[in-house]
Amino acid sequence: MANFDERSGYIPCATEWGQWWQTIEEVYIEIDVPVGTTGKEIKCEIKPKHIKVQIKDQFVLQVYIYIFLSLKCLA
């Protein structure tokens, strides 16, 4: 199979918190962070069954995943 990503590109999906897009192998998530936010004010939890992002004690994204994710990229 030819590389789908190279042939088709990607189409970002805008959301209230930022945008996301996917390829055959990966999902990309981009979250808008308010100016002046420090790294200590951002909490990101990536697990095989959920993704949570919190900025300044407010949940921006909570996604529960119904398929198994490989976390090899986090090693």
GINOR-V755921 format. One record per helix or strand of 3 or more residues. SS is the DSSP state (@ for helix, = for strand). FROM is the first residue (numbers start at 0). TO is the last residue. Records with the same first field share a line. If there is no record, write none. Layout:
BEGIN
SS->FROM-TO ; FROM-TO
END
This chain:
BEGIN
@->3-7 ; 38-40 ; 71-73
=->17-21 ; 26-30 ; 41-45 ; 49-54 ; 57-63
END
